[in-house]
Amino acid sequence: MMKPEDYMQQAYRCILQNDFEQAIRWFEAAIHAHPEHAELYYRCSITHARSKHLLPALEYARKAVELSEGTEEYRLHLQTLEAKQLIIKAKLLLEQSAKETSKPYVEASMLLQEAIRLDPLSVEAYVMLALAYSDLNEYRSALQVLQDAILLDPQNGQLQQMLQETKQRMRSMQ
């Protein structure tokens, strides 16, 4: 029987050749052979996440955290994935929302606040939260969130532009 490291070596060979699907198969074979090895779940989760397979990535990340009894690196990875999932849910709410009701915006803003708590470096979550606040006419909150995003990504000109547009909308409402 192959050792976990042998499987990982095969998986990394595939990753270097940009064959992420084959790498996932190697990680999953390793997990099948060594079901109590937390790092295999973690590495498989990362590869799934890079391939935009969020649900299996979350599943493997949860198992890695469980098996490792909360290893910090694994826990942070799981939180980042959970934040991504919340961002996707919020996006769907905002896209489906009808203008006459504020309920989807309120719900989306709550999901995005949680996403930021889980992954405080997600500029995307800050931007979407600012948009949701703007749509709720909560311009002060939108400005604060945009300023936080600018601190994370000071070179992003679009954030500066959004900040100026939000300030203008706020002035026009006064």
N, C-alpha and C positions, 0 to 999 in steps of 0.2 A: 504494500500500500504506500502511496506517495505521502510525503510529509506536507503540512500546510504551506511551507515555504516553497516547495516544488511547484505546487499549484499557482501560487502567487507569481512565481517567476514566469510561468507559462502565460498567465494573464497579462503581466506587464509587457511581455514580448508582443502580445496582440495589441495592447494599448499603443506601444511605440509604432506599430504599423497602422494605427488608426482603425483597428478592427475591434470596436468596443463591444459589439454583439458577441464575438468569440471570447473576448475577455470576460464578459458576464458569464458565459457558459463555463469557463474555467473556474471562476469564483464560486458559481453555484455547485459545480462538481466537488470543489473543495469543501463547501459547507455540508454537502451530502456525506462526504467521507469523514468530516470533523465537525459535527454539529455543535460542539461546545466551545469552539474557537472564535471568540468575539471579533478579533481583528478581521477575519474573513468576511463577516457580515458587514463590518464597517467599510472595508475596501469595495465590496460588492455594491453597497449603497452609494458610495461616491461615484462609481462607474455608471450605475443606473441614473444618478442625478445628472451627470455630464451628458448622458444620452437623452435627457429630458423625460425619463420614466419616473415621474414623481412618486406614484403610489408604491411601486416596489422599492424605490429608494427609501421611502419612509418606513416601510415594513422592516427592511434589513437594518436600518439605523436604530429602530426601536429595539430590535433583537440584540444588536451590538451593545447598546446601553444596558439592557437587562442582563446580559451575560457578563459584562465587565463590571457590573454593580456601579454604574455611573461614572466611568472614566470621563474626565473633563472634555477631552478632545472629541469623543464620541457624542457626548451630551450637547456640545456646541454645534456639531454637525446636524444632529437631530433638530435642534431649535431652529437652525437656518432653514432646514427643509420644511418644518412646520410653519415658519413665517412665509415661505414661498406658497404653501398651500392656502394660507389665509389671504395672501395677495391675490391669488387666482380667484378665490371665492368672492372677494371684494370687487374685482374687475367685472365678474359676471353680474353681480348686483348692480353696479354702476351702469353697465351696458344695457341691462334689461329695464332699468328704472324709468318710470313714466314721470314726466316733469311735474305733474300735478300733486305728487305725494313726496314727502321728504323721508319716508320710512326706509327705502333702500339706501339712501345716503347716510342716515343715522347708523343703520346696521353695518354698512361698509366701513364707516369711520371707526366703529368699535372693533371690527376685524383688523383694520389697519393699525390701530393703536396696539393691539395685541401682537401683530406682526413686528412692529417696531420694538416692543418689549423683548420679543424672542430674538430678533436680529437687528440690533441698533445701528448696524452699518448698511442697511438696505435703503439706498437712496430712492429706489422705486416705490417703496412703501411710504416714504415721506411725501413724495410728489403726489401719489394717488390720494393720500390723506388731505393734502392741501387742496386738491381739486374737489374732494368731497366737501370739505369745509366751505370752500367758495360757493359751491352749489347750494349749500345750506345758508348762505349769506353770513357765515361766521368768519368774517375776513380777518379779525385779529388772530384767531386760531390758525387760519391759513398762513398768515404772514409769519407767525412763530415757527410753524412746521417748515416753511420754505427756508427760513433763516437757519434752522437746524440742518436742513439738507445741504445748504451752501457751505456750512462748516465742514461737512463730510466730503463735499466735492466742489471746492472753490473755483476750479477751472471751468465748470459747466456753465456756459453762457445761457443755456436755456433756462436754468434755474433763476438767474438774474432777471431774465426777461419775464418769467412767470411772476417774480416778486414785484416788478414794476407794474405789470398788468393787474395784479391783485390790489396793489396800492391804489391804482386808478379806479378800479371797480368800487373799492371801499369809499373813496372820496365822492364818487358819483352817487352813492347811496345816502350820503349825509345831507 
